[in-house]
Amino acid sequence: MPFSFKYKPKTLKEYVGQKKAVEQFLNWIKEWRRESKALLLYGPPGVGKTALIEAYCSENKIDLIEMNASDFRSASQIKGVIGKSMQQQSLTRRGKIFLLDEVDGLAGRQDYGGVGEIIKIIKTSSHPVVLTVNDPWNSKLRYLKMSCISIPFSKLTVWDISKKENIKADKTIFRLISKKSDGDLRSALNDLETLSRGKKEITSDDIEELGHRERESNIFEVVRNIFKTQSLLASKLSINSIDKDPAEIFWWIENNITNEYENPEEIAKAFDALSIADIFKGRISSRQNWSFLAYMIDMMTSGVTASKKQTYKKFTRYQYPQNIMILGSTKERRGFSKELLKKLSLNLHCSTDKVRQEYLPYLKIMIKNKGWREELIKAFKLTPDDLSILK
């Protein structure tokens, strides 16, 4: 199991660091009454803002309603989803806490009414409201901060985890890991795990492989690093700089191999590496065995990097994965019948999820061509109802 999962605190006793922030939070929750101010937790990513609330709710068996501000595009959506959630009664008698992550992401949207709607919810909420931000100095948050009590979170180190894992290294090494992670504990844990894999001592030579990485990388930078670098370790470490599900990064890599690589042999090797990563991804899902995650990441990063004979100096415009866009379209997703998905999965020898995410976009295009349509009808024994769904 990855260190970032293994050491995720389930109780406040397990929560590492941020002693002052914990005390301030406990004082706030103890004194909270209806119409009280919300709590605004601020600090860089990976320092434990969300983990603190999750640990408290887990320990006290309190319902936690957790949402991310990036999921909402307008004030009406916030009112419709968050507002209704806040008015619902808790499933337990102990109450609930509402947590809205990354509110500073909402502030940059075109519809600035979202912040105002959150302020209204805070003032009328029957339950404690906690907000998290990375940048509390965003000018668009100034009115929101007036409705909140702010608590800062400081940067953390990996010293305690290394002792539990019996990883040997000079204290200077751990300071360098913390420095390169810029205080992002989650990212530092990922680096620590990667550097210590297969050995119990980390040297200064290992640290050099980390290089200098900006922790706020976006997905385009991560994909570019995997395709452009010659260092297998740097490729593997690049995904530590972004807080995204490895499965989503997998889709980004898969969708852009042919945009980056030009040699057919390189393309084939890259897809071979991804196919192995996909096998490990499936085992994680079916067996809930997280030990396979390390192998999945190795193949989808270092494996793809090692597939090329040369680094392409060209500028590549990386494209958004089509299957992610399909996943975001719930209306279209509901349109496909279970019977059709099952029929296709049996013929394609894969899961219905994979059919929905990876094959349907192409089948919908192919079905428009008369020649292909006849071939598909024969191959998959498609009925008129199946065709109407695919169209």
Secondary structure, 3 states (H helix, E strand, C coil): CCHHHHCCCCCHHHCCCCHHHHHHHHHHHHHCCCCCCEEEEECCCCCCHHHHHHHHHHHHCCEEEEEEHHHCCCHHHHHHHHHHHHHCCCCCCCCEEEEEECHHHHHCCCCCHHHHHHHHHHHHCCCCEEEEECCCCCHHHHHHHCCEEEEECCCCCCHHHHHHCCCECCHHHHHHHHHHHCCCHHHHHHHHHHHHCCCCECCHHHHHCCCCCCCCCCHHHHHHHHHHCCCHHHHHHHHHHCCCCHHHHHHHHHHHHHHHCCCHHHHHHHHHHHHHHHHHHHHHHHHCCHHHHHHHHHHHHHHHHCCCCCCCCCCCCCCCCHHHHHHCCHHHHHHCCHHHHHHHHHHHCCCHHHHHHHHHHHHHHHCCCHHHHHHHHHHHCCCHHHHHHHC
